[in-house]
């Protein structure tokens, strides 16, 4: 009986670990394929703050965003 409880606990723990890393992998892959923000959105955001961004500035922001994803 005690043996069965331990096996169930170990099974749940292993399932949680595998589920966590599996979901993390899938989300990273999804975010890389479908980024939540693109260059046009950055350009519009910077323009709404009252400045016309150069392509270099837009590329720098995109590089920073992809670095942390």
C-alpha positions in Angstrom: 0.0 0.0 0.0 2.7 2.5 1.0 4.7 1.4 -2.1 1.7 2.3 -4.3 1.4 5.8 -2.8 5.1 6.4 -3.4 4.8 5.3 -7.0 1.8 7.5 -7.6 3.7 10.5 -6.1 6.7 9.8 -8.3 4.5 9.4 -11.4 2.8 12.8 -10.7 6.2 14.5 -10.1 7.6 13.1 -13.3 4.5 14.1 -15.2 4.6 17.6 -13.9 8.3 18.0 -14.9 7.7 16.6 -18.4 4.6 18.7 -18.8 6.4 21.9 -17.8 9.3 21.4 -20.1 7.0 20.3 -23.0 4.8 23.3 -22.6 7.8 25.6 -22.4 9.2 24.1 -25.6 5.9 24.5 -27.5 5.5 28.1 -26.4 9.0 29.1 -27.4 8.5 27.5 -30.8 5.1 29.3 -31.2 6.5 32.7 -30.1 9.4 32.3 -32.6 7.1 31.5 -35.4 4.4 34.1 -34.5 6.1 37.0 -32.6 3.7 39.1 -30.7 5.1 42.3 -32.1 6.7 43.1 -35.5 8.7 45.9 -37.0 5.6 47.8 -38.2 4.1 47.8 -34.7 7.4 49.2 -33.3 7.5 51.9 -35.9 3.9 52.9 -35.2 4.5 52.9 -31.4 7.6 55.1 -31.8 5.8 57.4 -34.2 2.9 57.8 -31.7 5.5 59.0 -29.1 6.3 61.9 -31.4 9.4 60.7 -33.3 10.1 59.1 -36.6 12.3 56.1 -36.0 15.1 55.1 -38.4 15.4 51.5 -39.6 18.5 51.1 -37.4 16.4 52.0 -34.3 13.7 49.6 -35.3 16.2 46.8 -35.8 17.8 47.5 -32.4 14.4 47.2 -30.7 13.6 44.0 -32.6 16.9 42.5 -31.6 16.3 43.3 -28.0 12.9 41.8 -28.1 14.1 38.6 -29.7 17.0 38.4 -27.2 14.6 38.0 -24.3 12.2 35.5 -26.0 
